[in-house]
């Protein structure tokens, strides 16, 4: 089936879910980065005996089926959930069938992809370098900003890129908690599903091409930033 590129409704069907997906992915990645890098640093430096249990819990969204994850989010943030009632009563916020709900779903699924590389990056730092900074009188915040982060930033950025790609393509959990409301919660992945169901193959092809190009570019960037691969090439 041919595509009428001059059809304004076609461009609206493409650009609107693209914009919503980029917005959701941006905020989800920002939140996941703050939480993931912070927790990755804590578990990399901590000797807490529960740290492997915490690591497992933080990695769980990576392996759970998206529909199961979406169901858990509905239980927690739904109108009958404790967190959902608290948000509604305290701030008049309803996450169900909203872009904020889509952002929460994307944050949860992308978090492990930021957290795991961040923890690995911090654990790969030679502790003698940080200890040398302490001997020179550098405070802990100074060590973090001047030693740890500069040495770990490639691994962290690779994780952030992977998290953004995951958030951009999130489907199952987002559909469960945010639904598919055109112009409001219908992200790229959901729009592709709806287009296929409606037999609009031209729109589905364009949407699939857009998200594929973006994801391939970000994955290549994440691969380039991966420390181990750069060392293997002698860079």
C-alpha positions in Angstrom: 0.0 0.0 0.0 1.4 3.4 -1.0 1.9 6.2 1.4 0.5 9.7 0.7 3.2 11.9 2.1 1.2 15.0 1.6 -1.6 13.8 3.9 -1.4 16.0 7.0 -3.3 13.5 9.1 -0.6 11.0 8.4 2.1 13.3 9.7 -0.1 14.0 12.8 -0.4 10.2 13.4 3.4 9.9 13.2 4.6 13.1 14.9 2.2 13.1 17.9 3.2 9.6 19.3 6.8 10.4 18.5 6.7 13.5 20.6 4.9 11.7 23.4 7.4 8.9 23.3 10.4 11.3 23.4 8.8 13.2 26.3 8.1 10.0 28.3 11.6 8.6 27.5 13.3 11.8 28.5 11.7 12.1 31.9 11.8 8.4 32.6 15.5 8.3 31.8 16.2 11.3 33.9 14.5 9.8 36.9 16.0 6.4 36.3 19.5 7.9 35.9 19.3 9.8 39.2 18.0 6.7 41.1 20.1 4.2 39.2 23.4 6.0 39.5 22.8 6.8 43.1 21.9 3.3 44.1 24.6 1.8 41.9 27.2 3.9 43.7 25.8 3.0 47.1 25.8 -0.8 46.4 29.3 -0.6 44.7 30.8 0.9 47.8 28.6 -0.7 50.5 29.5 -3.8 52.4 25.9 -4.3 53.5 25.0 -8.0 53.6 21.7 -7.3 51.9 23.2 -5.6 48.9 22.8 -8.7 46.7 19.1 -8.9 47.7 18.7 -5.2 46.8 20.5 -5.8 43.5 18.1 -8.7 42.7 15.1 -6.5 43.5 16.4 -3.7 41.4 17.1 -6.0 38.4 13.6 -7.7 38.6 11.9 -5.3 36.2 14.4 -6.4 33.5 13.1 -10.1 33.6 9.5 -9.8 34.6 6.9 -10.0 31.8 5.7 -6.4 30.9 2.1 -7.3 31.6 3.0 -8.6 35.1 5.0 -5.5 35.8 2.1 -3.4 34.5 -0.3 -5.3 36.8 1.9 -4.6 39.8 2.0 -0.9 38.9 -1.8 -0.9 38.7 -2.0 -2.5 42.1 0.3 0.0 43.6 -0.8 3.2 41.8 -4.4 2.3 41.0 -7.3 4.0 42.8 -7.4 1.1 45.3 -3.6 1.0 45.9 -2.0 2.7 48.9 0.3 4.8 46.8 -2.5 5.7 44.3 -4.8 6.8 47.1 -2.1 8.9 48.7 -1.2 10.7 45.5 -4.8 11.4 44.8 -5.6 12.6 48.4 -2.4 14.6 48.9 -1.7 16.0 45.5 -4.8 15.3 43.4 -2.6 13.2 41.0 -4.1 10.2 39.1 -1.5 8.2 37.3 -3.9 5.8 35.6 -4.6 6.7 31.9 -2.2 9.6 32.0 1.2 10.5 30.5 2.6 10.6 34.1 1.6 7.0 34.4 3.3 6.2 31.1 6.4 7.9 32.5 6.3 5.8 35.7 6.0 2.6 33.7 8.9 3.6 31.5 11.0 4.6 34.5 10.5 1.2 36.2 11.4 -0.8 33.1 14.4 1.3 32.2 15.8 1.6 35.7 17.7 -1.8 35.7 19.5 -0.9 32.4 20.9 2.3 34.1 21.5 0.8 37.5 23.5 -2.4 36.4 26.1 -0.6 34.2 26.4 2.2 36.8 27.2 -0.3 39.6 29.6 -2.2 37.4 31.3 1.1 36.4 31.8 2.2 40.0 33.0 -1.3 41.0 35.6 -1.3 38.2 37.4 1.8 39.7 40.7 1.0 41.3 40.1 1.8 45.0 43.7 2.9 45.4 42.9 5.9 43.3 40.1 7.0 45.6 42.3 6.2 48.7 45.1 8.4 47.3 42.6 11.3 47.0 41.7 10.8 50.6 45.3 10.9 51.7 45.7 14.2 49.8 42.8 15.6 51.9 40.0 15.5 49.3 36.6 15.2 50.9 34.2 12.4 49.9 32.1 14.7 47.6 35.3 15.8 46.0 36.4 12.2 45.4 33.0 11.5 43.8 33.1 14.5 41.5 36.8 14.5 40.7 37.7 10.8 40.7 34.8 8.4 40.7 32.5 10.0 38.2 35.2 10.9 35.6 36.4 7.3 35.7 32.9 5.7 35.6 31.2 8.1 33.2 31.5 6.0 30.1 29.8 3.0 31.7 27.1 5.3 33.2 26.4 7.0 29.9 26.2 3.6 28.1 23.5 2.6 30.7 21.7 5.8 30.3 21.5 5.3 26.5 20.2 1.8 26.9 17.7 3.0 29.5 16.5 5.7 27.0 16.1 3.2 24.2 14.1 0.9 26.6 11.9 3.7 27.7 11.3 4.8 24.2 10.1 1.4 23.1 8.2 0.5 26.2 4.8 -1.1 25.4 3.3 -3.7 27.8 3.5 -1.9 31.2 2.6 1.4 29.6 -0.5 0.0 28.0 -1.6 -1.6 31.3 -1.3 1.6 33.4 -1.7 4.4 30.8 -3.9 2.9 28.2 -4.0 4.0 24.5 -5.5 7.4 24.3 -4.5 9.2 21.0 -2.7 12.4 21.6 -2.5 11.8 25.3 -0.9 8.4 26.2 -0.5 6.7 22.8 3.3 6.4 22.5 5.1 5.0 19.4 5.0 1.4 20.3 1.3 1.5 21.2 0.6 3.6 18.0 2.2 0.9 15.9 0.1 -1.8 17.6 -3.1 0.2 17.0 -2.1 1.0 13.4 -1.6 -2.7 12.7 -4.9 -3.6 14.3 -6.7 -1.0 12.2 -5.0 -2.2 9.0 -3.1 1.1 8.5 0.1 -0.5 7.2 1.5 2.7 5.9 1.4 4.5 9.3 2.7 1.3 11.0 5.7 1.1 8.6 6.6 4.8 9.1 6.3 4.5 12.9 8.4 1.3 13.0 11.1 2.9 10.8 11.3 6.0 13.0 11.7 4.0 16.2 14.1 1.6 14.6 16.4 4.3 13.3 16.4 6.1 16.7 17.1 2.9 18.6 19.9 1.7 16.3 21.6 5.1 16.6 21.4 5.1 20.4 22.6 1.5 20.6 25.6 2.2 18.5 26.4 5.2 20.7 26.0 3.0 23.8 28.3 0.4 22.3 30.9 3.0 21.6 30.7 4.3 25.1 31.1 0.8 26.7 34.5 0.9 28.5 35.5 -2.7 27.8 35.0 -2.4 24.1 37.0 0.8 23.9 39.9 -0.8 25.8 39.8 -3.8 23.5 40.3 -1.5 20.6 43.1 0.3 22.4 41.3 3.7 22.6 
